[in-house]
Amino acid sequence: MSEPITPAISDRICKHMNEDHGDALVLYAKAFGNFPQAESAQLISIDPQGMNLSVQIDGETSGLRIEFDRELKDAQDAHYKLIDMVKQARQMQQA
């Protein structure tokens, strides 16, 4: 069993996503947040129910909450969920 999604784990996931997967965060905002014009996005926090993003559009910053389709069990589950959501978002962008 992996670690529960505590604030410390949330911070670790956010740091990793913001440093290495900014393109994925923009995809989340476009596909799941109904922000098709998102230019950049940062992951602010993640919890078992969803994630909070800060999205930049035309120099303006908006907060965005994306709810997951199910409650996440732990940090490993979050990892797989975020990967699944990127794949899903890419397919939605191509449709």
N, C-alpha and C positions, 0 to 999 in steps of 0.2 A: 504494500500500500504506500502510496506517495504522500507527500505533506499536504495538510489542509491549506486552503487558500486564506492565509492570514494577511494582515497588512504588510508584513515583511515580505511575504511571498509575492503579494501584489506589486510591491515596489520593485522586486527583482524582475518579475515578468515585464513590467512597464519599461524598466531600464533597457532590457534586452530588445523589446519590440521597438522602442524609440530609436535605439542606436543602430539596429540591424535590419529592421523590417518596416521602415517608414512607408514604403510603397504598399504594403499590406494594409496598414492603417488607413491610408487614403481609399483603398478598395472597400474596406469595411464601411467607411463613411458614405461612399457612393452607393454601394449595393444594399446595405442594411439600414443606413441612416437617412436615406432619401436626400442626400446632399450631392447630387450629380456634379456640381461645380466645385467640389472640394479640391483645394490645391495642395494642402498638406494637413497632416493630423498627428496628434500626439496622444498616446494612451496615458490617461491620468490615474485610473485605478481599475482593478478587475476583482470581481467577487463571484461566488457560485451562481448568481442569478444573471449577471451581465457585466458589461464594461462601460466605462465612461471615457469619452474622447474629447479633446479640444480640437476643433476643426477650423482651418483658416480658409476664408473665401473672400477674394477681393480686399484683402487687408483687414477684414473683420474676423474676429474669433467668436465661435459659437460653441457652446457645450452640447454634447450629444450623448445620450444613453442608448446603448444597444442591448436589448434583453436577449439572452440565449434561449434556444427552443426547449431547453431542459436544464435542470440544476446540475452544476458541475460537482463531481465528487471530491476532486483534489487537484493538486498542481499538474500532475501528469495528464489528467483528464482535460484541464485547461489547454495544455500544450496541443493535444490532438484536436480539440474543438477549434482552436484558432487556425490550425492548418486546414481543417475541413472547411472553415468559413472562407479562407482565402481561395480555395479551389472553387467553392460555390460562387463567390463574388466574381472570379474570372469568367466563369461560364455565363453568369448573368450579364457581364459587360459585353460578351461576344454575341449574345442573343439579339 
